[in-house]
Amino acid sequence: MGMTMAEKIIACAAGVETTKAGDIETVTLDKMMSNDGTTHLTIDMYNNKIKNPRIADPDKLIWIVDHNIPADSPKTAASHKKMRDFAKEHGITFYEGEGVCHQVMMENHVRPGELIFGADSHTCAYGALGAFGTGVGCTDYLYAMVTGTSWLLVPETIRFNLTGKLPEGVYARDLILTIIGKISANGANYKAMEFAGEGLHTLSMADRIAVCNLCVEAGAKTALMEVDDIAMDYLKEHGREPKAIFKSDDDAVFSEVYDIDLSTIEPIVAKPHFVDNVVKASECSGVKIDEAFLGSCNNGRIEDLRVGAAVIKGKKVAPKVRFLVVPASRSVYKQAMKEGLLDIFMEAGAMVMNPNCSVCWGACQGVIGEGETLISTGTRNFKGRAGHKDSFVYLASAATVTASAIAGEITTADRV
C-alpha cells in the first residue's frame, strides 16, 4: 500500500521504511522554532524542572521575537531579555526585529522534506515548501529541544485536488477561507491537509503560504503541498536545497478527497467569532468598521502589500478609521519601500508599522476597544482576539481589507 506525503516525511524522520495513519513513531526533528509568545516558559522549565539540562543540537533551534516587539511593558522587556540571554549563552539562532516567525522561517530556514516543530499554531505554513510543520506547546517543545526527538501519531490525510485558476480579484485567502467554511473548524482535526493538482501550479509561493498557514483553523495537524518548479525556484532564490522531495503515491489512502475548482472561488469574509463562519463578502456589505489591518504571517508578504497599494493608490482612508499596514518581515518592508508601496499607504492615511504580529496577536499594537469592529488579514477572529472581549473581528483578503479601509465599511475592491 502506498504512502501519503505526511507518512513519507514521518517515516524518513523516524528512520523506518514505511508507516501508516494511526501508527506512533519516534522522530528526529530537523528544526525547532519558538517565539516570544511562550519561550520564556520553556526557559523556566529548562532551568527549574530538568535535573541535568542540556540542548541536543543548538544548530536546530531558531528563536524569533515577533509577537510584542518593541516591548510594550517592563514584563515583556524582561521576557525578551530572558530569551535573548539564553539564546546567546547556548548558541541558538536568534532573530529580533526581523519579522513574523513563520515568514522569517520561510525566507531563511524551511526546506522540503523536513519535519519541523514550532511553538506556534501556524507552523503548518511550512507545508508550502513540502515540509511537515506542526505547532506544539512549550512542554513538547522543551522535550524536543533537550532530546532532539519526539513522538508523533501519524495523521490521516485529506486530499484537495485543485483545478482551474483563481479569477481576477480573488485571492488565496478567499480560497482557504472557503475551504475552512466547507469542511468546518473541526473538519481536519489531527489530519494532514494535502494540496495537489494542476490548479496548484497557478498559485504563487505567497498564495501557498497563505493557504497552508490557515489550515490549522480547520484543526489540521499539518498542511502539505507538492513541490513543483515554483517551490524549487523560491528555494533556489533563497539559497537552499531540499532535504528530500516527497509526493503521495498513486495508491496512497486518503480519509477524504475534495475537488476544488479555483475558478469558482469568490471574495469571502469570515464573520465573528469563528473562522469557519464564512459568507460571500457581498453579504457583509455596509458593516461599519473602526480599524483595518493588513499584515500577519498569513497576508503580510510583498504580494499582499502590492495588492493593497494598488487598491488604495490615489485614495484616502475613511475618516475615523485606523488602517494598520504591517509588513511580515524586514525584507518585505525593504522591498515595499523600494517599490514605493509604503509611500502610497502613508499618503492615503494608513499607519505603517514595524514588522511584527501586531493586532493579529491582539496584545500590543492596534488593539480595539469595546464595541469596535476590525476587518483583518490576520489569522483568527475569536471573541476578544484583537482586544476587548466585546469587539468584533472580520477576516478577509488584502484587497477587501484595503477597500473597506477606504469605504469605512466592509466592501470589495471593485466598489471603491
VMD Tcl script that draws the C-alpha trace (Angstrom):
set ca {
  {0.00 0.00 0.00}
  {1.32 3.46 -0.91}
  {2.07 6.32 1.44}
  {0.96 9.96 1.62}
  {3.38 12.87 1.79}
  {2.86 13.15 5.55}
  {3.54 9.45 6.05}
  {6.71 9.61 3.95}
  {8.14 12.58 5.84}
  {7.42 10.96 9.19}
  {8.89 7.65 8.04}
  {12.04 9.46 6.94}
  {12.31 11.28 10.28}
  {11.70 8.03 12.15}
  {14.22 6.05 10.12}
  {11.67 3.45 9.05}
  {10.76 2.23 5.57}
  {7.03 2.58 5.95}
  {4.37 3.90 8.29}
  {0.65 4.49 8.14}
  {-2.06 6.62 9.73}
  {-2.59 5.60 13.33}
  {0.98 4.43 13.93}
  {3.07 6.14 16.59}
  {6.63 6.95 15.55}
  {9.64 8.37 17.37}
  {11.06 11.05 15.09}
  {14.21 13.14 14.91}
  {13.38 16.80 14.35}
  {15.08 18.80 11.62}
  {14.35 22.21 13.15}
  {12.57 23.68 16.16}
  {11.20 27.23 16.12}
  {9.95 29.21 19.10}
  {8.83 32.81 19.55}
  {8.32 35.23 22.41}
  {4.78 34.01 23.00}
  {5.94 31.07 25.14}
  {9.74 30.78 25.03}
  {10.13 32.32 28.47}
  {8.05 29.45 29.86}
  {10.26 26.92 28.09}
  {13.36 28.54 29.58}
  {11.88 28.49 33.07}
  {11.09 24.78 32.77}
  {14.56 24.09 31.37}
  {16.23 25.87 34.29}
  {13.94 24.68 37.09}
  {12.39 21.34 36.14}
  {15.14 19.36 34.41}
  {17.75 17.68 36.61}
  {20.53 17.62 34.02}
  {19.62 20.25 31.44}
  {21.22 20.04 28.01}
  {20.34 21.00 24.45}
  {20.63 18.16 21.97}
  {21.61 20.32 18.98}
  {21.56 24.14 19.27}
  {22.01 24.41 15.50}
  {18.46 23.07 15.04}
  {16.88 25.80 17.21}
  {15.56 29.09 15.82}
  {14.14 31.64 18.24}
  {12.27 34.69 16.99}
  {10.93 37.73 18.83}
  {7.87 38.81 16.86}
  {4.71 38.98 18.98}
  {5.37 42.02 21.20}
  {8.15 43.99 19.56}
  {9.21 46.57 20.54}
  {8.47 45.55 24.12}
  {5.21 47.08 25.35}
  {5.85 46.77 29.10}
  {8.61 46.03 31.64}
  {7.23 42.48 31.89}
  {7.58 41.97 28.14}
  {11.07 43.51 28.19}
  {12.11 41.04 30.90}
  {10.72 38.15 28.86}
  {12.64 39.27 25.79}
  {15.85 39.66 27.79}
  {15.49 36.15 29.21}
  {15.07 34.80 25.68}
  {17.92 36.91 24.28}
  {20.39 35.95 27.03}
  {19.57 32.23 26.87}
  {19.96 32.17 23.09}
  {23.35 33.86 23.32}
  {24.55 31.54 26.09}
  {23.59 28.39 24.19}
  {24.39 29.43 20.62}
  {20.80 29.43 19.41}
  {19.94 31.20 16.15}
  {18.10 34.33 17.28}
  {16.07 36.95 15.43}
  {14.74 40.18 16.88}
  {13.07 42.79 14.72}
  {13.33 40.65 11.58}
  {9.63 39.92 11.28}
  {6.90 37.40 11.98}
  {8.28 33.96 12.85}
  {6.74 31.97 10.00}
  {7.78 34.47 7.34}
  {11.33 34.53 8.73}
  {11.37 30.73 8.73}
  {10.15 30.52 5.13}
  {12.69 33.09 3.97}
  {15.68 31.62 5.78}
  {15.24 28.06 7.01}
  {12.46 25.75 5.77}
  {13.38 23.01 3.28}
  {11.23 20.39 1.53}
  {11.08 17.06 3.32}
  {11.86 18.40 6.78}
  {9.92 17.73 9.97}
  {9.71 20.94 12.00}
  {8.19 21.71 15.38}
  {7.14 25.28 16.09}
  {5.84 26.64 19.36}
  {3.09 28.42 17.42}
  {-0.16 27.17 15.90}
  {0.50 28.35 12.35}
  {3.69 26.35 11.85}
  {1.73 24.37 9.25}
  {2.62 27.25 6.88}
  {5.86 25.38 6.09}
  {3.90 22.88 4.04}
  {4.01 25.42 1.22}
  {7.56 24.13 0.69}
  {6.69 20.49 1.22}
  {7.83 20.41 4.86}
  {5.85 18.85 7.71}
  {5.47 21.78 10.08}
  {3.31 21.44 13.16}
  {2.61 23.55 16.21}
  {3.39 22.24 19.70}
  {3.10 23.50 23.26}
  {6.14 24.60 25.23}
  {6.40 21.30 27.15}
  {6.58 19.26 23.94}
  {8.99 21.84 22.57}
  {11.19 21.51 25.65}
  {11.36 17.72 25.26}
  {12.31 18.08 21.60}
  {14.88 20.72 22.49}
  {16.70 18.57 25.06}
  {16.45 15.23 23.23}
  {16.26 16.22 19.57}
  {13.35 13.81 19.21}
  {9.63 13.50 19.83}
  {6.78 11.12 19.10}
  {4.08 11.59 16.53}
  {0.79 9.87 15.92}
  {0.79 9.56 12.13}
  {-2.20 11.59 10.88}
  {-4.73 10.66 8.27}
  {-4.63 12.86 5.18}
  {-7.37 14.83 3.46}
  {-6.53 15.43 -0.20}
  {-7.53 18.60 -2.04}
  {-7.22 18.34 -5.82}
  {-7.06 21.86 -7.25}
  {-8.09 22.64 -10.81}
  {-8.58 25.87 -12.74}
  {-7.33 29.30 -11.76}
  {-8.50 31.95 -9.31}
  {-10.50 34.71 -11.03}
  {-9.21 38.27 -11.21}
  {-9.73 39.98 -7.86}
  {-9.94 36.71 -5.93}
  {-7.07 35.55 -3.76}
  {-5.62 32.54 -1.95}
  {-7.05 33.98 1.25}
  {-10.54 33.62 -0.25}
  {-9.69 30.06 -1.25}
  {-8.62 28.82 2.19}
  {-11.50 30.60 3.96}
  {-13.86 28.90 1.50}
  {-12.31 25.52 2.28}
  {-12.50 26.06 6.05}
  {-16.14 27.07 5.68}
  {-16.79 23.95 3.64}
  {-15.20 21.41 5.99}
  {-15.70 23.39 9.27}
  {-13.29 24.39 12.03}
  {-13.15 20.75 13.15}
  {-13.15 19.22 9.69}
  {-9.47 18.32 9.65}
  {-8.83 17.64 13.34}
  {-5.41 15.99 13.69}
  {-5.26 15.36 9.96}
  {-2.87 16.48 7.25}
  {-4.38 18.69 4.56}
  {-2.61 17.91 1.29}
  {-2.92 20.06 -1.84}
  {-2.08 18.96 -5.37}
  {-3.39 19.11 -8.91}
  {-2.92 21.37 -11.92}
  {-4.52 24.27 -10.08}
  {-1.71 24.25 -7.55}
  {0.75 25.32 -10.25}
  {-1.20 28.56 -10.75}
  {-0.59 29.60 -7.12}
  {2.43 31.70 -6.19}
  {4.56 30.92 -3.13}
  {2.78 33.73 -1.29}
  {-0.54 32.09 -2.16}
  {0.67 28.71 -0.95}
  {1.94 30.03 2.36}
  {-1.41 31.76 2.96}
  {-3.31 28.54 2.29}
  {-1.12 26.25 4.41}
  {-0.86 28.80 7.21}
  {-4.62 28.81 7.88}
  {-5.13 25.04 7.71}
  {-4.77 24.84 11.48}
  {-8.03 26.80 11.64}
  {-9.72 23.65 10.32}
  {-7.97 21.68 13.07}
  {-5.20 20.30 10.83}
  {-2.06 18.77 12.31}
  {-0.16 19.97 9.28}
  {-0.59 21.10 5.67}
  {1.43 19.92 2.71}
  {1.78 20.89 -0.94}
  {3.53 19.03 -3.71}
  {6.88 20.59 -4.55}
  {7.00 21.90 -8.13}
  {9.13 24.32 -10.14}
  {7.62 27.34 -8.37}
  {8.63 25.97 -4.98}
  {12.08 24.99 -6.23}
  {12.64 28.44 -7.74}
  {11.73 30.01 -4.38}
  {14.15 27.68 -2.60}
  {16.95 28.47 -5.05}
  {16.27 32.20 -4.76}
  {16.79 31.89 -1.01}
  {19.96 29.83 -1.32}
  {18.74 26.44 -0.11}
  {18.47 22.88 -1.37}
  {15.72 20.41 -0.39}
  {16.32 17.73 2.21}
  {14.01 15.45 0.22}
  {11.06 15.81 -2.13}
  {8.09 13.61 -1.41}
  {4.89 13.03 -3.31}
  {1.93 10.86 -2.35}
  {1.82 7.50 -4.08}
  {-0.97 6.83 -6.56}
  {-2.34 4.15 -4.24}
  {-2.00 6.20 -1.04}
  {-5.02 6.12 1.26}
  {-6.81 9.41 1.96}
  {-9.53 9.81 4.56}
  {-11.37 12.21 2.23}
  {-10.81 13.73 -1.20}
  {-12.14 17.13 -2.32}
  {-12.04 18.50 -5.85}
  {-11.77 22.30 -5.81}
  {-12.24 24.34 -9.00}
  {-10.36 27.57 -8.30}
  {-12.38 29.44 -10.92}
  {-15.50 29.13 -8.73}
  {-13.98 30.89 -5.68}
  {-15.39 34.32 -4.78}
  {-14.31 37.08 -2.34}
  {-15.02 35.77 1.16}
  {-15.40 37.21 4.65}
  {-15.24 35.21 7.89}
  {-17.67 36.79 10.35}
  {-17.21 36.92 14.14}
  {-16.42 34.88 16.13}
  {-15.25 31.80 14.21}
  {-13.00 31.32 11.20}
  {-15.47 28.90 9.61}
  {-18.32 31.43 9.84}
  {-17.77 32.37 6.20}
  {-20.01 34.17 3.75}
  {-19.61 35.93 0.43}
  {-18.06 39.33 1.03}
  {-21.14 40.96 -0.52}
  {-23.24 39.63 2.38}
  {-21.24 41.81 4.80}
  {-21.56 44.92 2.66}
  {-22.22 48.00 4.73}
  {-20.90 46.74 8.09}
  {-19.18 49.78 9.63}
  {-15.56 49.34 10.71}
  {-13.29 51.19 13.12}
  {-10.00 49.59 12.10}
  {-8.45 47.66 9.23}
  {-5.31 45.54 9.39}
  {-3.11 44.40 6.51}
  {-0.33 42.12 7.71}
  {0.38 38.93 9.73}
  {2.03 35.62 8.87}
  {-0.95 34.94 6.61}
  {-1.11 38.07 4.47}
  {1.85 40.36 5.14}
  {4.06 39.45 2.19}
  {5.14 41.78 -0.60}
  {2.44 40.39 -2.91}
  {-0.23 41.32 -0.36}
  {1.16 44.82 0.05}
  {1.19 45.25 -3.71}
  {-2.49 44.30 -3.83}
  {-3.38 46.73 -1.05}
  {-1.33 49.55 -2.55}
  {-2.98 49.10 -5.95}
  {-6.41 49.38 -4.34}
  {-5.67 52.47 -2.25}
  {-3.40 54.43 -4.61}
  {-4.82 57.92 -5.10}
  {-7.49 57.38 -2.44}
  {-7.77 58.06 1.29}
  {-8.51 56.03 4.38}
  {-12.02 56.83 5.61}
  {-12.31 59.40 8.43}
  {-12.24 57.82 11.91}
  {-10.84 54.53 10.52}
  {-7.40 53.35 11.59}
  {-5.61 51.40 8.87}
  {-2.55 49.46 10.06}
  {-0.17 48.15 7.42}
  {2.43 45.75 8.84}
  {4.96 44.03 6.55}
  {5.65 40.44 7.62}
  {9.43 40.78 7.62}
  {12.28 43.24 7.30}
  {12.96 42.04 3.76}
  {9.30 42.59 2.83}
  {9.45 46.07 4.41}
  {12.58 46.97 2.44}
  {11.12 45.71 -0.83}
  {7.88 47.60 -0.22}
  {9.90 50.73 0.50}
  {11.94 50.22 -2.68}
  {8.75 49.88 -4.75}
  {7.18 52.97 -3.19}
  {4.32 50.98 -1.64}
  {4.84 52.40 1.83}
  {4.60 55.93 0.43}
  {1.28 55.05 -1.20}
  {-0.12 53.72 2.09}
  {1.10 56.68 4.15}
  {-0.14 59.25 1.65}
  {-3.54 57.59 1.91}
  {-3.51 57.99 5.69}
  {-2.50 54.47 6.74}
  {-0.13 53.77 9.62}
  {2.87 51.67 8.53}
  {4.31 49.67 11.43}
  {7.50 47.70 12.04}
  {7.43 44.00 11.07}
  {5.65 42.09 13.85}
  {2.45 40.18 14.64}
  {0.65 43.41 15.55}
  {-3.13 43.31 16.04}
  {-3.34 39.69 14.82}
  {-1.80 38.78 18.18}
  {-4.06 41.30 19.86}
  {-1.86 42.01 22.84}
  {0.06 45.07 21.72}
  {-0.35 47.22 18.59}
  {-3.73 48.39 17.42}
  {-5.98 46.64 19.94}
  {-9.63 47.51 19.51}
  {-12.00 48.65 22.21}
  {-15.44 47.73 23.40}
  {-17.97 47.56 20.59}
  {-15.37 48.28 17.91}
  {-15.06 46.37 14.64}
  {-11.89 45.30 12.88}
  {-11.50 43.84 9.40}
  {-8.27 41.93 9.22}
  {-5.93 39.76 7.18}
  {-4.91 38.16 10.48}
  {-5.29 34.51 11.30}
  {-8.17 34.43 13.79}
  {-11.39 36.23 14.67}
  {-12.18 34.62 18.03}
  {-14.02 36.66 20.65}
  {-11.55 39.10 22.21}
  {-8.75 38.08 19.85}
  {-7.88 41.64 18.86}
  {-8.69 43.47 22.08}
  {-11.84 43.92 24.13}
  {-14.00 40.84 24.67}
  {-16.97 42.74 23.28}
  {-15.33 43.69 19.99}
  {-15.78 42.16 16.54}
  {-13.23 40.80 14.06}
  {-13.95 40.01 10.41}
  {-11.36 38.21 8.27}
  {-10.85 38.92 4.57}
  {-8.25 39.26 1.81}
  {-5.78 42.13 1.44}
  {-7.95 43.63 -1.30}
  {-11.18 43.50 0.71}
  {-9.49 44.83 3.86}
  {-7.96 47.76 1.97}
  {-11.20 48.56 0.15}
  {-13.03 48.53 3.49}
  {-10.48 50.92 4.99}
  {-11.28 53.36 2.17}
  {-15.04 52.97 2.40}
  {-15.26 52.89 6.20}
  {-17.41 49.80 5.90}
  {-16.94 46.27 4.59}
  {-16.79 46.25 0.80}
  {-14.80 44.76 -2.05}
  {-12.10 46.32 -4.22}
  {-14.34 46.64 -7.27}
  {-16.62 49.03 -5.31}
  {-14.10 51.71 -4.30}
}
mol new
graphics top color blue
foreach p $ca { graphics top sphere $p radius 0.5 }
foreach p [lrange $ca 0 end-1] q [lrange $ca 1 end] { graphics top cylinder $p $q radius 0.2 }
display resetview
